[in-house]
C-alpha cells in the first residue's frame, strides 16, 4: 500500500490519481506544519468559533484520520497555489 512505485489510479481528482502526481513545491516546512494543523481543526467537525486554542484539546478519538489527510492535501495545494479554490 505504501510502495512509492505503485501506479496512480488515473482519476484526476484524487491524491491517488492525477492530483497525486504533483510534486510539492513553493512551501516551507512551517507551511506544511500549518497545513497539518488546519487539517486537524477542519476535520474535527467543530465550527471555527468552537475551535479550542490548542490542537492538544481536540478529541482525536472523534477525528477521521483519512479526513485529515484529504484536508491536508487540499491545504497543501492551496499553499502551492495550484488549488482551483485558491488560498483562503
C-alpha positions in Angstrom: 0.0 0.0 0.0 2.8 2.5 0.8 5.0 1.4 -2.1 6.3 4.6 -3.7 6.5 2.8 -7.1 2.8 1.9 -7.1 0.8 3.2 -10.1 -1.5 6.2 -9.9 -5.2 5.3 -10.4 -5.7 7.8 -13.2 -8.6 9.6 -11.6 -7.9 13.3 -11.9 -9.5 14.5 -8.6 -7.8 12.1 -6.2 -4.4 12.1 -4.4 -4.0 8.6 -5.9 -4.6 10.0 -9.4 -3.5 13.0 -11.4 -3.6 15.4 -8.4 -1.3 13.0 -6.5 1.4 13.3 -9.2 2.1 16.9 -8.3 5.4 17.5 -6.7 5.3 19.6 -3.5 6.9 23.0 -4.3 6.7 26.6 -3.1 6.1 25.8 0.6 8.2 25.7 3.6 8.3 23.2 6.4 6.4 25.7 8.5 3.8 26.0 5.8 3.4 22.2 5.9 3.1 22.3 9.7 0.4 24.9 9.3 -1.4 22.8 6.7 -1.5 19.8 9.1 -2.8 21.9 11.9 -5.5 23.4 9.7 -6.5 20.0 8.5 -6.8 18.7 12.1 -9.1 21.5 13.1 -11.2 21.3 9.9 -11.6 17.5 10.4 -12.8 17.9 14.0 -16.4 18.6 13.0 -16.3 21.8 15.1 -17.2 25.2 13.8 -14.3 27.6 13.7 -15.8 29.6 16.5 -15.7 26.5 18.7 -12.1 25.5 17.9 -10.0 25.1 21.0 -7.0 27.4 21.5 -4.7 24.4 21.4 -4.6 21.5 19.0 -4.0 19.3 22.0 -7.5 20.0 23.1 -9.0 18.3 20.0 -10.6 14.9 20.6 -8.6 12.8 18.2 -10.7 9.8 19.0 -13.5 11.6 17.2 -11.5 12.6 14.1 -11.3 10.5 11.0 -7.6 10.3 10.0 -8.4 10.0 6.3 -10.4 13.2 6.5 -7.3 14.8 8.0 -5.2 13.5 5.1 -7.7 14.8 2.5 -7.9 18.2 4.1 -4.1 18.3 4.5 -3.6 17.7 0.8 -6.2 20.4 -0.1 -4.4 22.9 2.1 -1.0 21.9 0.6 -2.5 22.6 -2.9 -3.7 26.0 -1.7 -0.3 26.9 -0.3 1.3 25.8 -3.5 -1.3 28.0 -5.4 -2.5 25.1 -7.6 -5.9 24.7 -5.9 -8.9 25.7 -8.0 -10.3 27.5 -5.0 -7.1 29.4 -4.2 -5.6 30.2 -0.8 -8.1 31.4 1.8 
